[in-house]
């Protein structure tokens, strides 16, 4: 209101510290693949404001400062960081991170008065001082933005900024040559997270004052789509909104250094208190700098494309570029500065569209190849199921034909042509993968042309109404799975339909108790997708409640174990009691850690040791239990629940428990459906044991009901994913989940723990599915192939839904969905192996191997 200009800076997804700082200081939006290099390393070195400056001094987090120092040419970027252990969400007050920065800046200027070399450097022109203040972010994660700690931190920063401004003015003798820019890398949600595209995460403040900055401007009215002006009582003070990358050219313009090389920011001239000539010239330079990137991109694409196939960006031809630049120069010459600025902005917008055009130049070509590959792969997997695992085409007579050499020769020729076409265009190696992969896949499909003919002949014998009915049910089921990624309540609709399933078949008349149990647990699980996303309202009492339910369930199992007369009963009881003790310890750790953090005493070391020991033992202890089906499954549940309790903050602690109960009923109900369909040799579930060397002769061929079993598995896996939150959105992760393990900021360790939390319900579903395969005498390969087909149909669906336009929330979510479905198949291979290991492997505490017959 008195000295400067202000507005709102609009950031992009992912709203994380690294991409935010790269946009602010280098002026471009870094590719998200940078996360693979960690927060501190740069995948490619880049130019930045710091690099262009004469000298830069920076204070703050060891996670942010190094990436700009490493990218700088020469030795002119100086960094001062505190120890990374100070970034602790649980111990001391995080405000100290900010007071550390303020104190060190004051000490720096005090020291400079007595150091002639340093004094001469900080009196140079074109220098930058960067104060990175992490306290507010840390307090927001630890205590939520509505907390007293967060508000106190804001007050501390407010006072600190006032003091630093006074230090600068005093040191430089109020010479009026310092500009102050106050902004943020990202925002934060009310529940203390960021990463996604919610307005509370993408909107950040921009307050500027000092040298070269326009004074406050009074206005009678201004139109914006939000209510901030009214809330902040700034309706009559001009608000100037920018994109986050625009701040980099603003800062370079203010100190008079070149724009960073890859900057795509547009200079916000309305912030500048300078002559119209300076603004027009700066805007012209900005346009030329971005146009140069466009020219490089166009040249690269032109050189790598055959001349007759190259389609240039028509909106910005060479003649048009020349005409706009000539016209802009002419405007500046005849002092028509406003026209020059608007013409340069028009050129920049066209150039950015052109950059995007060349960046996505091959998208249609690659998209078609990927789609052809997908359809081929789905066809191949379907043919493999029909040929090797079903009786569908057994009845059709098959003549053994002599293999023709025409088909393989044709496909070899196609492959060579495609490779040659890519080679002469100097395409990257990934293009070879996308374009050549469909060739062998379609060869494998068309090689089985006889099978396709037999299949068509076989299907023609089916009544059309039955065929259409099955197809509609399958399509509807797949669509429900796809929609559940966008709307969690679709899982509730699906689970409600599951609950009604026994009553639509003969199951209800055969097994009333099992059917009622299935309906009860399906409806109970259907409640979870209707609950708010995990972490927004922590409630430790629900975690304690889940622990107590596990203990009650354990009591029931101990009672049944003691009734058994078995030579190994002592060993079984010992293992079981060890797991019960572990559950009690987990409950204690959760409770005491929360109390300790509330008192700001940090994470107790003993709690940390117990947490890590529980995690380490959770995959080993079940191997000590009996391989009898239900005993082993219950042992796995107990071990994983101990870890899950440590990673829970609220109602989600109940989720694996309810899911497991439904899984136990699923094993029983599948046994009933098998008997109903007339498959002989129904074993008693209590007598079935997990065995590593399964007898292949016991496997049967697939029937239509097995598609339903595979669909159930995919549905339960998606429920395990989205049952307690939309994990496609980064802000669904709550850092408080890992506070029993560590409170010092460590992105990869915290990320790994959160990933394991997501995988625990997955492991429980896969172990149950292992039991279903065993009890229904099905090979895992045949069912796995059906799951592969379902997940690939979903992946193809999501491939066409991937966006790179619209709101950043839509873009981020669409990519996440595609990646999740694509990863599902890989996850299934890993989880299937893990489930097999957990269910079939047996470790012994002592003695020789003994038989475990119940």
N, C-alpha and C positions, 0 to 999 in steps of 0.2 A: 504493500500500500504506500510505501514511502520511497523505496530506492530502486526496485528492479522489475523484471517481467517474470511471468509465471505461466504454467500450463500443465497439461497432463501428458506424460510420455507413454505411448502405447507399445508394450513389449510383445514378443512372439513366443509361441510354445517351442521347446519346453522352457517353462519359467524357472530356470535354475541359475545358480550363480555364474557358472562358466559362460554359457551362451549370452547371458545378460551383459556381462562385462566385455565380452568380445564385441557385441553390438555397440556398446557405449564408447569404447576406446579405439576400436578398429573400424567401426562403421559398417560391418556386414553381419549377416545372420549365419552363424557357423553351422555346418552340417552336423546333425545329431550323432553321427558316427564318431565324433570327437570324444564321446563318453567312453569309447573302448580304450582310449589311451589314458584314461584317468583324468582327474580334474586338473592336474598340474602340467601334463605334457601336451604339446601341440602336435596334431597329426601332420600339419604343414606349417612351417613358420610363416607369419603374416606381418604386414606393415601395420603400424598403429600410430596414434597420436604421440605416444611415449617415444617411439622410434624416430619420428619426425622432429621431436623437440630437441633443443640444445642440451638440456639436462632434465631428468625427471627424478624426483625423490618420492618414494611411496612407503606408507606404513600400513600394516594390517595383517590379514590372514595369510598363513603360509600356503594356503590352497589356491589363492588368486594371484598374488603378486608375481610369483616366478614365471608364469606363462607369458607375461609381457616383457620381463627382463630377458628371457631366453630368445625371444623373437627379435630383439633389438640389435641393430648392427652397431658395432663399437662398444665402448664401455661408458655409457652415459646415463643408464637407468639404474638407480640405486634403490635397493629394497631393504626394509627393516620389518621383520616379522617376529611375532611372539611364538612360543613353543606350541605345537599343534595340540598338546595335552590340555592347554587352556580352554580349547573349544569343547568344554564339557557341559552336556545338557543337564547334568544332575547335581554337580557339586556346588562350587562357589557361585556367586551372583555373576551372571554373564555380562552385566554392565561393566565389569572390570576390563573386558576386551576393548571397550570404547575409551575408558579412562586411560588405559595403557597407550592407545594411539595419541590421545590429546597430550598426555604427559611427555611422551617421546618427541612429539613435534615441538613442544615448548623447550625441552632440553636441547633439541637440535639447534634452535635459533639462539639459545643462550650460549651454546658451545661455539656457534659460528662467529660470534663477536670476537672470540679470542683465537680464531683460526683463519689466517689471511687467505690461504688457498681456497677454503670453503667459502669464505666471505665474497671473494671475487666471482666464484661460480654462481652463487645465489643472487648476485647483482647483475647477472647477464640478462639479455632479452630472451624471449621464446622458451621459457622454462615452465615446468609443471610440478605441482605438489599434489599428490593423490593420497587422501585419507580414506582408508577402507574400514567402515564401521560395522562390525558383525554382531555386536551385542543384541540389537533389537531382533534380528533374525533368530539368534540362538534362544533368546527369552521367549519368542513367539512359538518356537518348536516345543520348548520345555514346559511353558506354562499357559499357552494360548494367548492370542492378542487381547482378550478381554480381561486379562489378569492385572493385578496391581504391579507385579514385577515388570510387565511390558510397558505399562504407563509410566512407571518410575524411570525406565530406561529411556523413554522418549524425552522426559524432562532432562535427564543427564545429557543426552545428545544435544538438545536445544541449548542448554547452558554451555556445553563444550564448544558448539559452533560459535556462539557469541564471543567466548573467550579467545578462540583461535583467530577470529576476524580481527579482534582487538590486538592480538600478538602480531599479526601480519601488518596491520596499519601502523603500529608503533615501530616495528622493525624497519619498515620502508619509509618511515617519516610521513605517512599519509600522502604519498605521492600520487595516489589515484591511478596507479598502473596495474592493479591486481583485479582480476575477475574471479568471482566466486560462483561455482555451479554446484547446486545441491540436488542430487537425484538418487534413484535406486535401481538395482538390477532387476528386481521383481517384487511382486506384492505377496500377500499371504491370505489364506482363507480363515474364517472364524475359528476353525478347529486346528489351526496351527500348521498347515502344510502348504506346499506350492509345487509347481511342476506342470500343471494342466492349464487350461485356457479360460478359467472362470474370470470375470472382470476384476474380482478382488486380487487376482494374481497377475493379470496383464496390465493393469493401470498403475502407474507409478508417478510420484511428484517430480516436477522440474521447476526449481526456483533459482533464478539467476540474478545477480546484482554486481555492481562494480564497473570497472573499465570496459567501455565498448558496448555496454548493455543499455537498452532503451529504458527510460524511466516509466513508472506506472502510467497507464492511460485510462482515463475515465470514459465509460461508455454508458449510453442510456439503456440499451438492451442487447442481449446476445443469446443465440439459440444453440443449445446442446441437448443431446438425447438423455442426459442424466440429471440428477438433482443436486450435484455437488455445489454448484454456485450458491444455491439457496442455503444448503447445509452450512457452508463455510462463510456465508454472508459476504460474498465477493461478486454479487450480481453486477455491480457498477465498475469493476476493475477488469480490464481486458484479459481474457484467457487465451493463450496461444498453444494449442495442442500440437504435438510432434510425434513422429515414429521414433522408437529408441535409437535407431541407427543414425537419425538426423543430428543427434547430439555431438557425434564425432566431428562432422564438418563444421558445426558451430564452434567447437573448441579450437579447431585448427585455424579457423578464420580469425578468431579473437587474438591468438598469439602470433598469427602471420606465418604459419608454416604450411607446406603442401598438404592437400587432402590425402589420407592414407590410400595406398594403391588400389585396394579392392573394395573401398568404401562404396556403398550404394545409397548412402544417406543424402537427403536433399537439404541444402543449407536453409535453415529457417530465418530468412532475412528480417522478419518482423521483430526478432529479438535484438537486432543490431542497432546501436546508436552511432550511425556513421553516415557518410554522404551517400546520396543516391548513386553516384558514380561508382563508389566502392562496392555497394550492394550489387549493382548490375555486373561489374567486372568479376566479382566473386561468384555470382550465379553462373556467368558464362564459363568460368574456369571449372566449376562443379559439373556443368553439362559436358564439357570437353573431356573431363576425367572419366565420367561414366560412359561416354560414347566410345572412348578408347577401349574399355573392357568389351563393349559390344563388337567392335571391329576385330579384336583378337579372337573372340568366340566365333564370329562369323568365318574368319579366315581358317581357323582350326577345323570347323565343320565342312567348309568348302574343299579343303585339301584332302579330307577323309571321305569324300563322297564323289561318286562318278558324275561327271559334268551334266549328263542328260537326266540324272536323278535329283540333282540339287535344286531345291526350291528356296530362294532367298526370302527374307522377311520383307514383304511388299510395302508395309507401311513406312519403312525407313530405308529407302534406296539410297545409293551414293549421291545421286543428284539432289534428293530431298535433304539429306544431311548438309550438303554444301549450301543449298539455298537457305536453310534455317540459320546456319552459322553466319552466312553473309548478311542475312536480314538482321540478326541480333547485333552484329558488329555495326551495321548501319544505324540501328536504333541508338546504340551507345554513342556513336559519333555525333548524331543530331540531338543528343540529350533527351531522348524519349526513354527514360530509364525504366518506368513501370512496364512499358510494352516489352522492353528487352528482358526484364525479369520473368514476365509471364510466358514469353516465347521460349526462354531457356527451361522453364519448368515443364512446358509442353514437350520439349525435346527430351528431357530427362525421363518423363513418364513413358514416352514412346520407346526410348532406349531400354528401360527396365522391362517393358513388354517384349522387346526384341531379345534381350538376354534370356528371358524366360522361354521364348520361342526356340532358341538354339539349344538351351539347356534340356528341353523336352522334345527335341527334334525327332529322335528315333522312337518316341514313346509308342506310337501306333504300330509301327513295324515290330517292335519288341513285344508289345501287348498281344498281338495276333499270334506270334510264335509261342508265347507262354500259354495262351489259351489252347492252342493246338496240342501242345505238350501235355497240358492238364487233361484234356478230353481223351487223348491217347492213353495216358497213364490210368485213368479211371476205367477205360475200356479193357486195357490189359489186365488190371487187377480183377475186374468182373469176369473176364474169360477164364482166368486162372482159378477162380472160385468154382465156376460152372464145370470146368474141365476136370479139376483134381479133387474137388471136395463135395460134389453133389451128384445126385442120380438123375438130374434133369435131362441129360442127353444120352443116358445109357440105353434107353429103349429104342432110340433111333439107330437104324443100321449104319454102320460105318465101313466104307470101302477104303482100303489102304492104297493111296495113290502115290505114284512115283513123284518125288519132289521135283518141282520145276526150277531151273536156274534163272528164269526170267525175273522173278520177284527179287531175289537177293542182288542180282546185277543192277536192276532198276534203282534200288535204294542206295547201293554203293555209288552209282552215278549221281543221284540226287545229293548225297552227302558231299561228294567231291565238288559239285557245282556250287553248293551253299558255301563250303569252305573257301573256294576260289573267289567267290563274290565278296566274302568278308575280308579276305586277304588283300585284294586290290584296293579295298577302301580303308586299309590300315585300322580295322576295328579293334577295340580292346578285347582281351581274352574272354571276358564275361559274355560278349555277344556270341562267341563260338558255342558257349554252353547253352544259351537260350535258343539258338537257331539249329544246332546239330542234335540236341537231345531228342526232339520229336522224331528224328529220322529212325534210329533203332527201335524206339517205342512203337511207332506205327508199323515198322517191319514185323515186330513180334506179334502185333495184333492181326495184321493181314496174313501172316503165315498160318494162323489158325482159322482161315476162311471157312474150312469145312465145319469147324465147331460152331461158327456163327450161323452157317446154313442149318445145321442140326438144331441149334437153339431156336431159330425162327420157326422151323418145322414143328418143334416141340411146343412152342408157345401158341401156335395156331390151333393146337388140339384143346387148349384151355378155353373155358367160356369167356367171352369178351367182357362181360359184366364183372367177373371175378378179377380179371387182369387189370381193368380200369380202376376197380375199387382198391386193389392193393397199391397201385401206382399213386392214387390220390392220397391214401393214408401215408405212404412213404414221403411224398412231396410235402404234405402238411406237417409231418413230423420234422423234416429238415428245415422248413420255413420257421417253425417254432424255435428250433435251435438257433437259427440265424438271428431272429428277432430278439431272442433272449440276451444277445450281446448288446443290444441297444436299450431294451426295456427289461429290467430284472423281473418285473411282475409276470413276464411270459413263462418264467420257470415255475411260478406259483400255478399258472393255468395248466402247464404240463404235468406237474406233480398231482394236481387235483384230478386230472384225467387218469393218471396212474392209479390213484386211490380207487377210482371206479372200475378199473380193469377186471379184478376178480369177479365182479358181479355181472360183467358182460360175457363171461365165459362160464364153463362148468366148474371152475375152481371153488366157488362159494359152496356148492353142494358137497364137494369132496373134503375140503379142509377149512372148516368155518373159523377156527381159532387163528390159523395162519393168515387167512384172508382178512380178518378183522385187524390183526396186528399190522399187516401191510397197509391197510387203509389208514389206520391211526398214525403210524409213523410217516406215511407219505404226506398226510395233511399237516402233521407237526413240522416236517421239514419245509413244507410250502409256506410257512410263516416267515422264515428267514429272509427270502428275497424281498419281502414287503417292509423289512426293518430298514432304518437309515444306515448309510455306509459306515463301516467300522471306524472307530477312533474319534468320531465327532462328539460322542458323549461317553467318556470313559466311566465304567462302573465296576470297581473291584469286587463288590459283593456278588455280582453275577459270576465272576471268575471263581470265587470261593464256593458258590453254589454248585457250579459245574464239578469242582473238585470233590465236594461231598457226594454228589450223585455217582461219581466214579468209584468212590470208596464203598458206597452202598452196593453197587454192582459187584465189586470185588468180594464183599462179604458173602454174597450169594454164591459166587464161584468157589470161595474157600470152603463153604459149607458142603457144596456138592463134591469137592475134592476129597474132603475128610471121610466121606461115605464110601469112597472107592477102596477096594482091596487090591493094591498093586505094589510090587516090589520097589517101584520108583517113586512112590507117593511122597516120601520125605524130600527128595530132590525137587519135585514139582512144587510142593508147599513152600520150600525155602525160596525158590525163584519168585513165586507169587507174592510172598510176604515182602521180599526185597522191592518188588515193583510198587506194592502198596505204600511202603515206607518212602519210596521215591516220590510218589504222588503227594504224600503229606508234606515232605520237604519242599516240593514245588509250591504248594499252597502257602507255606510259611515264608518262602523267599519272595513271592509276589506281594504278600501283605507287608512284610518288613521293609522291602525295597521302596514301596510306595510311601510308607511313613518316613523313611530316611530322606527321600527326595523332597517331600513336602517341607521337611525341616532344613532343607538345603545342606544336608550332611554328605551328599554324594552316594554312590553305590558301594555298600559294604563289601569288603574283599571276600569274606566268607560266602556271601550270597552269590557273588560272581563265580567263585570256584564251584559251588554246588550247581549253578546254572549250566556252566560249560561241561561239568562232569555228567549231568543228566542228559545233555545233548549228545555227548560222545557215546554214552552207554545205551541210548535209545534204540540203536540198530543192532546192538550186540546181545543185550539181555533176552530178547524174544527167542534167540537161537538156542538158549538153554532150556526152553520149555519143551513139552511133549509135542511131537508132530501131529498128534490127533487134531482133526480139523478145527473144532470150536475152541479147544484149549489154546492152540497156536494163534488163532485169530484174536482171541481175547488178550493174550499176552502182548501181541503187537499193538492192540488198542491202548492197553495200559501204559506201555513204554512211550508211545507217541503222544498220548494225552498229557503226560508229565511235561514234555517239552512244549506242547501247545499251550498249556496253562501259563508257562513262563513267558510266552510270546503274546498273551492275550491282555486286552485292556477292558473288555466289556462282554456283551452278550455272545460274541463269536466263540467264546470258550465252550458254549453248549452245542455248537454246530457239529463238530466231529462226533460227539456223543450220539446225537439224534441220527446223524448220517450212518454211523456204525450200526445202530439198532435196526435201521432200515436195511442195511446190507446183510445182517444176520437173517432177517426175515426173507430177503431176496433169495438167499441160498436155499432156504426151506421151500419157498414157493416155486422155484425153478425145478426142484426135485418132484414136486406135485405135478407140474405141467408136463414133465417128461413121462410120468406114469400115465397121465391122461392121454398123451399122444400115442401110447401103446408101445413105447420102447421098453424092452424087457430088462431084467437084472437091476431092479431098484435096490441099491444098498442102503442100509441104515446109516444116517448121517453121523451117528455117534461112533460107528465102526470105521469110517473113512479116515485115512491118514494121508498127509501130504508126503509124496514120494518124489525124490529127485529124478529117478530113472523110471519114467512113466511107461507102462506097457502100451506100445503103439497099436497092437492088435485090438485093444479095447475101444479105440476111437471109432465113432460112427460117421456116416456122411451127413452133410448139412441138410437141414430141412427149412421150410419157410419160417418157422418159429424162431430159428437162430438169427434171422435178420432183426427180429424184435429184441432178442437178447443183446445183440451188438448195439442196437439203437439205445437200449436202456443204459448200456455202459457209457456211450458218448453223452447221453443226457445227464447221467450222474457225474461225469467228469466236468461238464459245463457247469453243473450245479455246484460242484466243489470249487470251481473257479469264481463264479459270480454270486454264490450263496450269501456271502457276508459283505460284498462290496464290488464296485466296478473296477476291477484291477487293471482294466485297459487305460484307466486314468491315473497318472502318477500321484495326484493329490489324494488318492484313496489310501495311500500308505501313511501310517501314523508312526513317527519315530518312537513314541512312547512304548510301542510293542517290544522294542529291543532293550529297554532300560535295565532289565534283570541281567543282561549279558555285558553291555557296555554303554557308557553315556558320553564318552569322548567321540567327537565327530569323526567317522571313518566311513565314507560313502559305500565302499565295496563290501566291508564287513557287515554293515547295517543292511545293505541290499541283499547280501547272501542269506542273512538270518530271516529277512522278510520273505525271500523266495522259498526258503524251507518251510516257513509258516503256511504259505500257499500250497506247497506240495504235500503237506501231511494229509489233508483230506483226500488228495489224489491217491496217495499210497494206500490208504484205507480202502478206497474203492477198488484199486487194482488187486489188492490181496483178496478181497471178497470175490472179485471176478475170477481169480485163480481158483478159488473154491468152486465157483459155478462151473467152470470148465471141467474140473475134476468130477463133480457130481453128475454133470450132464454128458460125460464121456465125449467131450469135444476137443479136438486139437487146438492149441492156442493159435497156430498158424492160420487155420481157416477163419476163426472168429476175428483174428487180427486183420485179415484181408478185408472183411466186411467193414470193420471200423475204419480202415484206410480209405475205402471207397466213400463212406459217409463224410469223413473229415475232408477229403479232397473235393467233394461236391460243394461243401461249405466254403472251402478255401477259394474255389473258382468264383463263387458268389461274392465273397469279400474282395477278391482281386478287382472285380468291376466296381466295387463300392469305394475303393481307395481314392481319396481326394487330395488335391494340392491347392484348393481354393476354398473360399468361404471362411468361416470363423476358425481360429486356430484350434479350438476345442474339437471341432468336426474333423479337421485334418489329422490331428494327433490321434484321435480315437479311431478313425478309419484305418490308419496304418497299424495301430496296436491290435485291432481285431484281426487283420490279415496275418500279422506276425504270430499271434496266439494260435490261430487255427493251423497255420503252417507248422508251427512248433509242436502242435499236439501229437503228430505222428512220431516225431523224434522223441518227445517226452514219453510216449507210450512204449517205445522200444526200451528206453532207460528204466521206466517205472515197472514194466513187465519183468525185466531182469531183476530189479530190486525186490519186487513182490515175490518172485520165484525164490530168491535167496532167503528172504525173511520167512517164507512159508515152508521151504523144504530142507534147509540146512539145519543140522543139529550139532550143537557143541555140548561137551560133557564136563561137568564139574569134577567127576571122579568115576572110577570103575570102567568096566568093559561095556560095549554096546549091548543093550538089552531090547527085547521086543516091547512095543508099546500098544498092546491090544486092550481096548476098553470093553 
